[in-house]
């Protein structure tokens, strides 16, 4: 399941009309989060969820 932070990042990007957000740990810059990173994370989560559903549906008894 996707962390709530990814949805918050997506919301900020949309509201501010930006494509990158700096990621900090205290005062140190850890890197940049791009909209591509956000979409890739959401798509991977969606694929995992769909595969789990398919496995559940296709169980043989």
Secondary structure, DSSP 4 states (H G I P E B T S, - for coil): ---HHHHHHHHHHHHHT-SEEEEEETTEEEEEEEHHHHHHHHHHHHHHHHHHHHHHHT---
